Amino acid sequence: MSFTELRKFVAPETIFGVGAVDLAGQYASKFGISKPLVVTDPGVMAAGWGDRVMESLAAFDIVGVFFSAVTPNPKAAEVMAGVDAYTANECDGLVAVGGGSPMDCAKGIGIVVSNGGHILDYEGVDKIIIPMPPLICIPTTAGTSADVSQFAIINDTNRQTKIAIISKTIIPDVALIDPQTLMTKSPYLIACTGMDALAHAIEAFVSSAHSAMTDVHALEAIRLVHGNLLASFMQPEDMELKAKTMLGSMQAGLAFSNASLGAVHAMAHSLGGYKDLPHGECNALLLPHVIDFNFSAAPERFRIIAEAMGLDPRGMSTSEVRAWLLDSMRGLRTALGIKDNLTSKGIRIGDIPVLADKAVLDPCLVTNPKNADKRDIQVIYEEAT
């Protein structure tokens, strides 16, 4: 990597800290939004965050319209239903409240509202011509980082796979990141989304598109997430620990949004679309196996990752660092209660060629540090079963 190499870095305005959730009305007013579609899901509604955002909007005489028909792994049909709701209610902006699913769904709605057609028309990189309406994102998980990224992942149920839409036009106008929203999340969701954030950071750091600008965010994310996730999981009432994991997730998002990802996410997208499995859980089950595959392509960078996770590698051989890193990944995963394998999730050997066919087409695979063909992907899936 040369420090003189031409690179770009994109990020939204970001407000971080307790109370950020209550700034939705202030920012909607600044953006000239008078009637936003508030995209969320039933779990977030039940936790009270949807109403909290509506109260913030009302303080500025802004009346929002709820669209909460969003499921995990947001489906193309849900995006299009959101477009209908946006149009029918004559909305003029978007507020997404929730994890990656409502935020990605809101991005999809914005894409179609401005550009027309169907959301599946925009699969790939830089396919969006007309900017979206104003978008405010309020994440309620410390994992997906859709609030700071130029990615949207939508489930194409007909093809049984997730598509990636990548464009700087879908970066939110502002991310309101409030760690208190994590207090209503289940421990297992905290675990899975945290492993997703760790995967974001690791993949961004070893990505073939990494740069000095992204490395600083990726390494800080690894330190924050790996250093605090288990403690946050074990001490659910500790707001400071929640804040550290949420800040780590934000840092990971800034890294991967600009450096892209790798085989973990390419394979997780295929897996999640095929079996409608939770994205963070898919990443957690695949991450150690992909690290093992990629290690030989970037041993020095993986050594730096191990250092960020607390290892003093002085005097250790490359193979010893590799073994420590893999043990650490598996140990963290197990301690967080993620003990399953792909077989226990309903994946059979006969499914693997289908999964591999989809994964090799995912744009995240382009920046994997080691070239991976269909057979390589199949072997990784087999090792994870």
N, C-alpha and C positions, 0 to 999 in steps of 0.2 A: 504494500500500500504506500502510495506517495502522497504526502501532504499537499502537493501542488495539483493533484488530480482534480478535474472538474467534477463537482458534485452539487446536488441540490438537497434542500431540507425543508420540508413543509410541516406546519403544525398550526392548530387553531389557537385562539385566545383561550387561556386556561385559568380558572379560578379554583384553588385548592384549599380545603379546610372546613372545619365545622361551621355550618351556616351557609355554605355555598348553595345548597338546595333551595334556600329561600330567596335567591337572587333571580329566579326564573322570570318573575314579573318585570323586574328592573331591566333585564336584558331584552325581553320581548318588546318592551316599550322603546328601548334604544334602537331596535331593528325595525321599528314601525309595524310590528305585528299587532293586529287588532283581534284576530280570531284564529288562534293556532289549533291544529290537530295535535292532541296530546297522545302520543303513541306509547302504550304500555302493555302490561300483561296481567292476568288475574292475580298472580302471586304478589306483584308489586301493589296492586290495588288493595288486596287484603291486608298488606302491611301498612297501608295508610299513606304511602308516598305520593300516589296520584292525587289524593285530596290535598296534601300539603302543597303540591305544586299549583293546584287550582287556586288555593288561597293566596299564594304569592302573586299569581296572575291577576286575581280579583282586586288586590291592593292597588293595581295600576289600571283598574277598570277594563281589564282584558278578560273576555269570556272564552275559555277553552272548550273544545269538544273532545271527549274521550274516544279513542279507538283502542280497545284493549283485547281484540280478538287475535292475539299473537301467541303462538306456541313456541316451545323450544325448537331450534333449527327453523327459523321463519321460512314459511313456504311461499312460493311464487303467488299462489292464489290469495294468500293473506295480504301480500303487498298490493295486489290489484284491488282487493276489497277496500284497503286503506285509501287507494286512489279514488275510488267511488265515494268514500266517506268524505274525503277532502273536498272533492268537487261539489257534492250534494250540499255540504254545509258552507260553501263559499269561503273556505279557509285561506289564509294568506301567510302561513308559516307553520313550522313543525317544532314540537318539543318532545323529545324521546326520554322516557323515564324507565330505567330498568337495566338489565344486562345486555349482552350482545344481541339478543333476539329482537327486542323492541328498537334498539338503535339501528341495527341493520335493516329492519323493516321500514323504519322512518326514512333512512337513506333511499331505499328502493322506491318508496312513495314519492319522495322528492324528485328522483330521477324521472319517473314516468309523468308526473304532473307537469314538469317543464319540457320534456322531450317527446312525450307521446309514446305510442306503441305499447309493448309488453316488457316487463322487467327482464325477461330472459333474452331480450334482444341486445342487452348491454353487457353480456358476459365478456370478460377479457380486460385488456388494458386500454385506457384512454378512448373509450367508445362514446363518452358523454360530451355533447357539444354545448348545450345550454345549461348554465348554472342552475342549481336547485333554488327553491324558496329558502329563506333563512331557517337554519336548523340549530336548535339548542339541545345539547345532550347532557343528561344527568345520569351517570352510571350508578348502579346499585350493587355492583359486584366488583371485586378486585381481580380482574382477569382478562376480560375480552379486549379492553382498550379501544373499542369502536368509537369512543368519544374523542379520540385524538388521531385516528388513522384515516388513511385514504382507501380503506378496504370495506367492502360489504359482501357478506356471504349469505347466499339465498339458496334454499333447498328446491331443486327442480324435481318434484315428486314423480313426474313421468319418466325421467331418466334415472331416478333413484340415486341422485348425486347432488352435491352442493356445487354451485357455481361461484366463482370469485369475480367481483366487479372492482376494478382498481382505477381510481382517478382522483386527481387533486380537487376536482369539482365537488366531491362528496365529503371533503373534510368539513366537520361542523364549524359553524361560526363561533361558537363558544362551548367549552366543556366546563360544567359546574360539578366539580368532584368533591363530594362530601363524605368523609369516612363514617359518619353516623348512620348512613344508609346500610352499612354492613351489619349493623347490630340486629337486624331482623332476618338475617340469612341463616340457613341450617348449616351445621358444621360440615356436612358432606359437600355442600355447594361451595363453602369457603375453601375446602380442600381442592376440589376439582378446578375451580376458577384460578386458584393460586398456582396450581401446576400448569395451567394454560399460560399464565403470565411468565412463569419460569421458562417454559418452552419458547415463548416469544423472544425473551431476552437471549437465551442460548443460541437459538437459530439465527437471530439478527447478528450476533457477534461473529459467528462462523460463516455467515452468508457471503457468497462471492461478490455481493454488492455492498458490503460493509464499507464504512469510511471512518475517518477520525471523528466526524460529527455524530455518527450513530454509535460508535464504540463507547463513548463516555456514558451515554444513556443505557446501553445494554449492560455494561458492567455494574453501574449503580443499581439497576433493576435486579441483577443477580444477587448482589449484596443484600438489598432490602428484602426481596421475596424469600430467598433461601434462608436468610438470617432471622426472619420473623414469622414465616408462615406457620410453622408447627406451634410456636408459642401462641400465636393468635388463635389457632385451632383449639388449643388446650385451655386458653383463657378467654372465653367468648365475650366477657364484659370489659375487656381492656381496650379502651378507645385508642390509646397511643399505639398499640400493636396493630390495630385495624388501620390506623392512618399510615403506618410504615408500609404495610402490604399494599394499600391503595396507591401510595406514592410510587412504590415499586412497579405496580401494574401500569401506571401512567408513563413511567420512564421506559418500560418495555414497549409500550405502544408507540412512543416517539421513535424508538429504535427500529422496530420492525416495519412501521409505516414507510420508513425511508430506505431501509436496507433489504426489505422483504424477508421471506422465511425460507423453509426448506422441506425436506421429506416428511418430517413429523406432521406438519400441517397439510401437505398434499395428501398424505395417507389418512389423516383424521377427517378431512373433508369427504373423502370417498367413503370412509367407514360410517360417518355420521349421516350422510345422505342415504346410504344403503339400508341401515338398520335404525335410523332416527335415534341415534344414541347421543348422550350429552357430549358436547364438544370438548370440554375440559377433561372429562374422563377418558375420552379417546386419546387425547394428547398424553395424559399420564401413563396410559398403558403402552404407548408406542415410544415415548421419549428415550428410555434407556437403550432400547434396541437400535434406534436410529443413531444415537451417540456412538454406540459400539461400531456401527457401520461407517460413520463419518470420521472417526477419530484419526485414522491414518492420513487423511487428506489435510488435516489442520492440527497436528499434535501440539504445536506451540500455543495456538489460540485456546485449545482445550486445557492446556496447562494453566493459562491465565484465568480461565473460568474456574478451575479447581482452586486457585489462589483466592479468587473472589468469594468462593464458598467456604473459605477458612483453612485450606490446606497449606502447609509450609512444604513446598515440593523440593527444597534444596536437598541434594543427594539422592533424589528418587529418580529411577529410570522412567522412560516414557511408558513402558508397560505397567509399572507400578502406579503412575499417575492415572492411567486409563482404568486400572482395576479399582482404585480409590473412588474415582468419579462415578463409575457404574454402581459401585456398592452404595455410595452416598445417595444417588438418585433412587435406587430401589428401596433403600432404608427410609428415606423421606416419604416416598409413596406409601409404603407399608404403615409407617407411623401415622399417616393421615387417614388410614382406613381404606385405602384404595388397593385392594388385595386380589381383585379379579384378573382374569385374562380374557382374551378375545373369545375363547371357547365358551366361557360362562356368560358371555354377552350374545350368544346365539350364532357366532361365526363358525362355519364349518370349512373344512379343507376345500370343498368344492366351490365355496364362495370366493376364495382368494384370487383366482385368475380374473374374475369380474371386478373385484376391488382394485387390483393392480392396473387393469385396463383404464379405469377411471382416474387413478392416482397419477399415472404418467402424463396425463393431459392437463393436470392442475398447474397453473402458472407459478405456484410456490416452489415447484420442483426445479424450476429454471435456475434458481440461485442456491440450490443445495451445494455445499462445498465439494462434494464428490459426485461424479456422474452416476446416476442410478437408472438402469434400464428396467424393463418390465420384470425380468427374472430376479433382479436385485430386490425390487419391491416385494415380489412374492415371497422371497426368503425371509425378509423382515417381518412380514405378516405372519408367516409360519412360526417364526421364533416367538411371536407375541401371543400365539394361541395356547 
